[in-house]
Amino acid sequence: MLRHASLPGISLSGWAFGSLISGAVVVETIFARPGLGRTLLNAVTVRDVPVVIGVVLFVAAAYILMTLLTDVAQRIADPRLRRA
């Protein structure tokens, strides 16, 4: 039962990672913390295109990797998904 009960938790962990990344710009700006979101905001403000592209590609790669790990974890947890 624990295996099947963990499926929603696995799905929500992938969603939470996406929320964490998307909220970084807002939180780092409000609390004046250095980080990836603040770097992105400063690069957009001064129109530094290479930095913006780099940060966006890094965030996209991290999100794709997290989605892949979530899918693999779901296939491990639920044997019905292995056949699909």
C-alpha positions as a printed NumPy array, in Angstrom:
array([[  0.   ,   0.   ,   0.   ],
       [  2.857,   2.345,   0.719],
       [  4.109,   1.941,  -2.833],
       [  0.793,   3.065,  -4.315],
       [  0.291,   5.747,  -1.688],
       [  3.639,   7.314,  -2.594],
       [  2.599,   8.101,  -6.191],
       [  0.84 ,  11.402,  -5.403],
       [  3.782,  12.427,  -3.24 ],
       [  6.189,  11.752,  -6.076],
       [  4.061,  13.78 ,  -8.474],
       [  3.788,  16.647,  -6.015],
       [  7.536,  16.694,  -5.45 ],
       [  8.068,  17.372,  -9.16 ],
       [  5.462,  20.109,  -9.082],
       [  6.977,  21.627,  -5.932],
       [ 10.398,  21.784,  -7.567],
       [  8.911,  23.782, -10.446],
       [  7.225,  26.133,  -7.988],
       [ 10.46 ,  26.557,  -6.084],
       [ 12.322,  27.609,  -9.207],
       [  9.573,  29.938, -10.399],
       [  9.309,  31.655,  -7.023],
       [ 13.047,  32.273,  -6.746],
       [ 12.959,  35.603,  -8.574],
       [ 10.193,  37.012,  -6.397],
       [ 11.557,  35.785,  -3.066],
       [ 15.152,  36.799,  -3.776],
       [ 14.039,  40.241,  -4.891],
       [ 11.804,  40.863,  -1.88 ],
       [ 14.319,  39.651,   0.703],
       [ 17.419,  40.972,  -1.151],
       [ 19.109,  37.573,  -1.169],
       [ 21.754,  36.733,  -3.766],
       [ 20.92 ,  33.81 ,  -6.002],
       [ 19.875,  32.639,  -9.425],
       [ 16.601,  34.577,  -9.411],
       [ 18.324,  37.82 ,  -8.471],
       [ 20.957,  37.247, -11.154],
       [ 18.212,  36.735, -13.718],
       [ 16.408,  39.893, -12.648],
       [ 19.595,  41.983, -12.808],
       [ 20.465,  40.555, -16.228],
       [ 17.009,  41.362, -17.575],
       [ 17.19 ,  44.872, -16.132],
       [ 20.518,  45.685, -17.824],
       [ 19.616,  43.66 , -20.961],
       [ 22.474,  41.202, -20.605],
       [ 21.215,  38.637, -23.096],
       [ 23.938,  35.959, -22.66 ],
       [ 23.34 ,  35.789, -18.899],
       [ 19.571,  35.626, -19.388],
       [ 19.958,  32.806, -21.914],
       [ 22.363,  30.965, -19.612],
       [ 20.091,  31.186, -16.578],
       [ 17.02 ,  30.184, -18.576],
       [ 18.838,  27.195, -20.092],
       [ 20.111,  26.125, -16.672],
       [ 16.652,  26.359, -15.115],
       [ 15.105,  24.501, -18.064],
       [ 17.716,  21.73 , -17.806],
       [ 17.139,  21.407, -14.051],
       [ 13.38 ,  21.233, -14.574],
       [ 13.726,  18.602, -17.312],
       [ 16.043,  16.541, -15.1  ],
       [ 13.599,  16.75 , -12.186],
       [ 10.725,  15.708, -14.448],
       [ 12.763,  12.752, -15.694],
       [ 13.604,  11.698, -12.131],
       [  9.945,  11.998, -11.161],
       [  8.891,   9.794, -14.081],
       [ 11.528,   7.18 , -13.25 ],
       [ 10.492,   7.162,  -9.589],
       [  6.852,   6.68 , -10.575],
       [  7.748,   3.757, -12.834],
       [  9.719,   2.159, -10.012],
       [  6.901,   2.668,  -7.515],
       [  4.031,   1.503,  -9.751],
       [  4.511,  -1.732, -11.709],
       [  1.502,  -0.937, -13.914],
       [  3.416,   1.937, -15.495],
       [  6.281,  -0.326, -16.597],
       [  4.141,  -1.937, -19.275],
       [  3.048,   1.363, -20.849]])
